């Protein structure tokens, strides 16, 4: 399979998306109710069939049905089957797709978490809407935590670090610059506001491994990763920041591959305009850079939006594969969008594109993709092929069954709260208070004779290594009992876990700074 069948053009030619050009990104646009979601589903399931993993955000709750086969009993089954016959699809049968459900809140899928340290101050500033001065204070807090070996894993770690920096503002000023307590207070209020919205669940451990998105099943089909985003859409800045974070993580994790025969992953941005709203110029420039460069990593990015002018021109210029559903000319802005959309297509002398955009029926679109030479094809009015999976949501019972057979069942579902900045700083405060009390009551000599209260760095490393190895051994025993196969050598897994734990315990903040530095190469 070297192409994805999109539909049949008015000239009778097959309209296809070539897999070898699918990493050149794309756009699916159109007004509400014109068929964008169905088109997305058609394309995604064909990517899966070709062995290409897919990520998509389910903002309305109706994309989850891609995990289930369609049915002759579906109320629109006659329309789907007649469309398939009209397009000459002789092998049209309903079928399901391998899917994994994800949810930042852990309610309708596996939770996705990252650490505060991995997110970094720039994206957090974007998330909280901080100004330049407040972003500077947040950057100082990160730097001070790094320099003092403090792990920033969750909101509580960041809160305690901010408190510590505010208390030490005068002594830190000469090394890190001025720290305004007012700015610290603003950041803390924003953290509390996002915590009340449930955003704190996104930060913590176990942290998500981006390679878990890049997987095929035992039959060679690409796994479709569906992010439940109905609740997430109530916090649009979190949604946009999270998607940018994922894209950046993919860029860092994947090697250069140039133009592969097919993408390593296809990434669908629904409600794409949220990514660009209120974005400062520096961040916007980095979004453009990531989108432009990630092509060479074999990742295709497809934006789904109602209005094509929602996508900034510099980024729209990177989108070689386009599917334009109907637009309505109700307002001057709508008319501008129609003209802009018409001008982006390669001219078809037999088609008045600007008029056609307003006349397209549901399930019709204007299609132009990249040919074998990388040039855009002439735009064609196209009947879009129907999907084979279910159109609509899954039931809670069906979702639970799909979750139970997920390869990541149990990997991310339980949060882990290990010792990090919050615990260390609170313990240091308690130790300082206890020492002061001893000095006051018994004198300085008595205080110096007290045993060490805080565990040394090497003791922590030893405990971390033992715990990690024991956990790895426990996982091996569980796999033997349940019959689940391990991907690698059990001894190597235990050794790797222990080594990783030692590295985290000894240099967690330094390693966090290194990882964030890689991300910062794109996002700072």
C-alpha positions in Angstrom: 0.0 0.0 0.0 1.7 3.2 -1.2 -1.2 5.6 -1.1 -4.4 6.6 0.8 -7.6 6.7 -1.3 -9.3 10.0 -0.5 -12.1 9.8 -3.1 -13.1 10.3 -6.7 -12.7 13.6 -8.5 -15.3 15.1 -10.7 -13.0 14.3 -13.7 -13.2 10.6 -12.7 -9.6 10.4 -11.4 -8.7 8.8 -8.1 -7.6 11.4 -5.5 -5.0 9.9 -3.3 -2.6 10.9 -0.6 0.8 9.4 -1.3 2.4 7.9 1.8 5.9 9.0 0.6 4.6 12.6 0.7 2.4 12.3 3.8 5.1 13.7 6.1 4.8 17.0 4.2 1.9 17.9 6.5 -1.7 18.8 5.6 -4.9 20.7 6.3 -8.5 19.6 6.7 -10.8 22.6 6.8 -14.4 23.3 6.6 -17.5 24.7 8.4 -19.2 22.8 11.1 -21.2 19.8 9.8 -19.5 19.6 6.4 -17.7 16.3 7.0 -14.3 17.1 8.5 -14.5 14.5 11.2 -15.5 11.8 8.7 -12.7 12.7 6.4 -10.2 12.6 9.3 -11.5 9.2 10.3 -11.2 7.9 6.7 -7.6 9.1 6.5 -6.6 7.9 9.9 -7.9 4.3 9.5 -6.1 4.0 6.1 -2.8 5.2 7.7 -3.3 2.5 10.3 -3.9 -0.1 7.7 -0.7 1.0 6.0 1.2 0.4 9.3 1.5 4.1 10.2 0.7 4.9 13.9 -1.7 7.8 14.4 -2.3 10.3 17.2 -5.6 12.3 17.2 -7.4 14.4 19.7 -11.1 13.5 20.2 -12.5 17.0 21.0 -16.2 16.0 20.6 -16.2 12.4 21.8 -17.1 10.9 18.4 -13.7 9.8 17.1 -13.4 7.0 19.7 -15.7 4.9 17.4 -12.7 4.4 15.1 -11.8 1.5 17.5 -15.0 -0.3 16.6 -16.3 -1.7 13.3 -19.1 0.0 11.5 -22.5 -1.8 11.2 -25.2 -2.3 8.6 -27.6 -1.3 11.4 -26.1 2.2 11.7 -28.6 4.9 10.7 -26.3 6.3 8.0 -25.1 2.8 6.8 -27.1 3.1 3.5 -25.3 6.4 2.7 -21.9 5.0 3.5 -22.5 1.8 1.4 -24.0 3.7 -1.5 -21.0 6.1 -1.5 -18.6 3.1 -1.5 -20.4 1.6 -4.5 -20.4 5.0 -6.2 -16.7 5.3 -5.8 -16.1 1.7 -7.1 -14.8 0.4 -3.8 -15.5 -3.3 -4.3 -13.9 -4.6 -1.1 -15.9 -2.3 1.2 -16.5 -4.1 4.5 -16.8 -2.7 8.1 -13.8 -3.2 10.3 -12.3 -2.0 13.5 -8.8 -0.5 14.1 -6.2 -1.1 16.9 -6.6 1.8 19.3 -5.4 3.0 22.6 -7.3 5.6 24.6 -5.5 8.4 26.5 -6.8 11.1 28.8 -4.8 13.8 30.7 -7.2 13.4 33.6 -7.1 9.6 33.5 -10.9 9.3 33.3 -11.5 7.9 29.8 -8.0 6.5 29.0 -4.5 6.1 30.3 -3.3 9.2 31.9 -0.5 11.2 30.2 1.9 12.9 32.6 5.1 14.8 32.3 7.2 16.5 34.9 7.5 20.2 35.6 11.2 20.0 34.8 10.6 18.4 31.3 8.0 21.0 30.5 10.3 23.8 31.2 9.7 27.5 32.1 8.8 28.7 28.6 5.9 26.4 28.0 4.7 26.8 31.6 4.8 30.6 31.1 2.7 30.1 28.0 0.3 27.9 29.9 -0.1 30.4 32.7 -0.1 33.5 30.5 2.8 35.1 32.3 4.4 38.3 31.2 8.2 38.7 30.5 9.1 39.6 34.0 7.1 36.8 35.5 8.7 34.3 33.0 12.1 35.6 34.1 11.3 34.8 37.8 10.0 31.3 36.8 13.3 30.7 34.9 15.3 31.7 38.0 13.3 29.2 40.0 14.2 26.4 37.6 17.8 27.4 37.5 18.0 27.6 41.3 16.4 24.1 41.6 18.8 22.7 39.1 21.8 24.2 40.9 20.6 22.7 44.2 19.8 19.3 43.0 16.0 19.6 43.4 13.7 17.6 41.3 10.7 19.5 39.9 8.1 16.9 39.2 4.7 18.3 40.1 2.9 21.5 41.0 3.8 21.1 44.7 7.5 20.9 43.9 7.2 24.2 41.9 5.2 25.9 44.6 7.7 25.0 47.3 10.6 26.1 45.1 8.9 29.5 44.4 8.4 29.9 48.2 12.1 29.1 48.8 13.2 31.6 46.2 11.0 34.3 47.6 12.4 33.7 51.1 15.9 34.0 49.7 15.2 36.8 47.2 17.9 39.1 48.6 20.7 36.5 48.7 19.8 35.2 45.2 19.7 38.6 43.6 23.4 38.8 43.1 23.6 35.4 41.4 20.3 35.0 39.6 18.9 38.5 39.4 16.0 40.2 41.2 13.1 38.1 42.3 9.9 40.1 42.9 7.7 38.6 45.5 4.7 40.1 43.6 5.7 38.1 40.5 6.1 35.0 42.7 2.7 35.6 44.1 1.2 35.9 40.6 2.8 32.7 39.5 1.5 30.9 42.6 -2.0 32.1 42.0 -1.9 30.9 38.4 -0.7 27.5 39.6 -3.6 27.3 42.0 -6.0 28.3 39.3 -4.8 25.6 37.0 -4.7 23.1 39.8 -8.4 23.7 40.5 -9.1 22.9 36.8 -7.3 19.5 37.2 -4.2 20.6 35.2 -2.1 19.3 38.1 -2.9 15.8 37.1 -0.8 16.3 34.0 2.4 16.8 36.0 4.0 14.0 37.9 5.2 10.4 37.5 5.3 8.0 35.8 6.2 10.3 33.0 4.9 9.5 29.6 7.3 7.8 27.1 6.7 9.4 23.7 7.7 6.2 21.9 4.6 4.5 23.2 2.7 6.5 20.5 4.8 4.8 17.8 3.6 1.3 17.7 2.1 -1.3 15.4 0.0 -4.3 16.4 0.8 -8.0 15.8 -0.8 -7.8 12.3 1.3 -4.8 11.3 -1.4 -2.1 11.6 -0.5 1.2 13.1 -2.0 1.8 16.5 -4.4 4.8 16.6 -3.9 6.8 19.8 -7.1 8.7 20.7 -6.8 11.4 23.3 -10.1 12.1 25.1 -10.2 15.9 24.9 -13.8 16.9 25.7 -12.9 18.0 29.2 -9.5 19.2 28.1 -11.1 21.6 25.7 -12.4 23.6 28.6 -8.8 24.6 29.3 -7.7 25.6 25.8 -4.3 26.9 26.8 -3.5 23.5 28.5 -4.8 21.7 25.3 -2.6 23.8 23.0 0.5 23.7 25.3 0.1 19.9 25.7 0.0 19.3 21.9 3.0 21.5 21.4 4.8 19.6 24.1 4.1 16.3 22.4 5.2 17.6 19.1 8.5 18.9 20.6 9.1 15.6 22.4 8.6 13.7 19.1 11.2 16.0 17.5 13.7 15.3 20.2 13.1 11.6 20.4 13.1 10.6 16.7 16.2 10.4 14.5 16.5 12.1 11.1 15.1 10.0 8.3 14.5 12.5 5.5 11.6 11.4 3.3 10.7 7.8 4.2 8.4 5.5 2.2 5.7 6.2 4.8 5.6 8.4 7.9 6.7 7.0 11.3 3.7 8.8 12.9 0.9 11.0 11.8 -0.3 13.7 14.2 -3.7 15.3 13.9 -4.3 18.7 15.5 -8.0 19.3 15.9 -9.3 22.8 16.8 -5.9 23.9 15.5 -6.6 27.6 16.0 -6.1 27.2 19.7 -2.4 26.5 19.2 -1.9 30.0 17.8 -4.3 32.2 19.8 -2.6 34.7 22.1 0.8 33.1 21.4 3.8 35.5 21.9 5.9 36.0 18.8 8.9 34.1 20.2 6.7 31.0 20.9 5.0 31.3 17.5 8.4 31.3 15.8 9.3 28.1 17.6 6.0 26.5 16.6 6.8 27.3 13.0 10.3 25.9 13.4 9.1 22.6 15.0 6.4 22.1 12.3 9.0 22.8 9.5 11.7 20.6 10.9 9.8 17.6 12.2 9.1 16.5 8.6 12.6 15.2 8.4 11.9 13.0 11.4 9.2 11.2 9.4 6.3 12.8 11.3 3.3 14.2 9.4 1.3 17.0 11.1 -2.3 17.6 9.9 -4.3 20.6 11.2 -8.0 20.4 11.4 -9.9 23.7 11.7 -13.1 25.3 10.6 -11.5 28.3 8.9 -8.3 28.0 6.9 -7.2 31.5 7.8 -6.9 30.3 11.4 -3.5 28.9 10.4 -0.8 31.5 10.1 0.6 32.0 6.7 4.1 30.8 7.5 2.8 27.5 8.8 0.1 27.2 6.1 2.9 27.4 3.6 4.2 24.1 5.0 1.0 22.2 4.4 1.2 20.4 1.1 -1.8 18.1 1.3 -5.2 19.9 1.5 -8.8 18.8 1.9 -11.2 21.7 1.9 -14.8 21.1 2.8 -17.5 23.7 2.4 -17.3 27.2 3.8 -20.2 29.6 4.3 -20.0 33.2 3.2 -22.1 34.8 6.0 -19.7 37.4 7.2 -16.8 39.5 5.7 -14.4 37.2 7.5 -16.0 34.2 5.9 -15.7 35.8 2.5 -12.0 36.5 3.1 -11.5 32.9 4.2 -13.1 31.6 0.9 -10.8 33.8 -1.2 -7.8 32.8 0.8 -8.6 29.1 0.5 -9.2 29.4 -3.3 -5.9 31.1 -3.8 -3.9 28.3 -2.1 -4.9 25.7 -4.7 -3.2 24.9 -7.9 -5.5 26.3 -10.6 -8.0 24.0 -12.3 -9.2 25.7 -15.5 -12.4 23.6 -15.4 -13.3 24.6 -11.8 -14.3 27.9 -10.3 -12.8 27.2 -6.9 -14.2 30.2 -5.0 -17.7 29.4 -6.1 -17.3 25.6 -5.5 -16.2 26.1 -1.9 -19.7 27.5 -1.0 -21.5 24.8 -3.0 -19.9 21.7 -1.7 -22.3 19.2 -0.2 -21.6 17.2 3.0 -19.0 14.5 2.1 -17.6 16.6 -0.7 -14.3 18.5 -0.7 -11.8 20.2 -2.8 -8.6 18.1 -2.8 -5.0 18.8 -3.7 -2.1 16.7 -2.6 1.6 16.4 -3.5 2.5 14.3 -6.4 5.5 12.0 -6.7 7.7 14.9 -7.5 6.5 16.9 -4.5 4.4 19.4 -6.6 0.8 20.1 -5.7 -1.8 18.4 -7.9 -4.5 20.4 -9.7 -7.4 20.9 -7.3 -10.4 18.6 -7.9 -13.9 18.6 -6.5 -14.0 15.2 -4.8 -16.5 12.8 -3.4 -14.8 11.6 -0.1 -14.5 7.9 0.6 -16.4 6.6 3.6 -14.8 5.1 6.7 -15.1 1.5 7.6 -15.2 2.0 11.3 -18.0 3.3 13.5 -19.1 6.9 13.1 -19.8 8.0 16.7 -18.7 7.4 20.2 -18.1 4.2 22.1 -20.1 3.1 25.1 -18.4 3.1 28.6 -18.5 -0.7 28.5 -16.7 -0.8 25.1 -14.2 1.7 26.3 -13.5 -0.4 29.4 -12.9 -3.5 27.3 -10.5 -1.7 25.0 -8.7 -0.3 28.0 -8.4 -3.8 29.6 -6.5 -5.2 26.6 -4.3 -2.2 26.1 -0.5 -3.0 26.0 -0.1 -0.1 28.6 -2.6 -1.4 31.1 -1.0 -0.7 34.5 2.0 1.2 33.2 0.7 4.7 33.7 -2.5 4.3 35.6 -1.2 4.7 39.2 0.6 8.0 40.0 3.9 7.8 41.9 5.0 10.5 44.3 8.7 10.1 45.1 11.0 12.4 47.0 11.5 15.6 45.1 11.8 19.4 45.7 8.7 19.6 47.9 9.8 16.9 50.3 13.4 18.0 50.4 12.6 21.7 51.0 10.0 20.9 53.7 12.5 18.5 55.4 15.2 21.1 55.3 12.8 23.7 56.9 11.9 21.1 59.6 15.6 20.3 60.2 16.5 24.0 60.4 13.6 24.6 62.9 14.7 21.6 65.0 18.4 22.8 65.0 17.4 26.3 66.0 15.4 24.8 68.9 18.4 22.7 70.1 20.7 25.7 69.9 18.2 27.8 71.9 17.8 25.1 74.6 21.2 23.4 74.7 23.7 25.5 72.8 25.6 25.2 69.6 27.8 22.4 70.7 24.8 20.2 71.4 23.4 20.9 68.0 26.7 20.0 66.3 26.7 16.7 68.1 23.2 15.8 66.7 23.3 12.9 64.1 22.7 13.8 60.4 18.9 14.1 59.8 18.9 14.3 56.0 19.9 11.2 54.0 23.1 11.7 52.1 23.2 11.8 48.3 24.9 8.4 48.1 22.5 6.8 50.5 19.6 8.0 48.4 21.3 6.6 45.3 21.7 3.2 46.8 18.1 3.1 48.0 16.9 4.3 44.6 19.0 1.6 42.8 17.7 -1.2 45.1 14.1 -0.1 44.8 14.3 0.2 41.0 15.9 -3.2 40.7 13.3 -4.7 43.0 10.5 -3.1 41.0 11.9 -4.5 37.8 12.2 -8.0 39.3 8.6 -7.7 40.5 7.5 -6.8 37.0 9.3 -9.9 35.6 7.6 -12.2 38.1 4.2 -10.6 37.3 4.8 -11.1 33.6 5.7 -14.8 34.2 2.5 -15.3 36.2 0.3 -13.5 33.6 2.0 -14.9 30.5 2.9 -11.4 29.3 6.2 -11.3 27.4 9.0 -9.0 28.3 10.6 -7.0 25.4 14.2 -7.4 26.6 16.5 -9.3 28.9 15.2 -9.5 32.5 18.7 -9.0 33.9 19.4 -6.1 31.6 16.1 -4.6 32.5 16.9 -4.7 36.2 20.4 -3.3 35.7 19.1 -0.6 33.5 16.4 0.3 36.0 19.0 0.5 38.8 21.4 2.5 36.8 18.7 4.9 35.8 17.6 5.3 39.4 21.2 6.1 40.5 21.4 8.7 37.7 18.2 10.3 38.8 19.1 10.3 42.5 22.6 11.7 41.9 21.9 14.0 39.1 18.2 14.2 38.6 18.1 17.9 38.3 21.2 17.9 36.1 19.6 15.3 33.8 16.4 17.2 33.9 18.3 20.3 32.8 20.0 18.4 30.0 16.6 17.1 28.7 15.1 20.5 29.0 18.1 21.9 27.2 17.4 19.7 24.2 13.8 20.9 24.3 14.9 24.4 24.9 16.9 24.3 21.7 13.5 24.5 20.0 11.4 26.2 22.5 13.5 29.0 24.0 
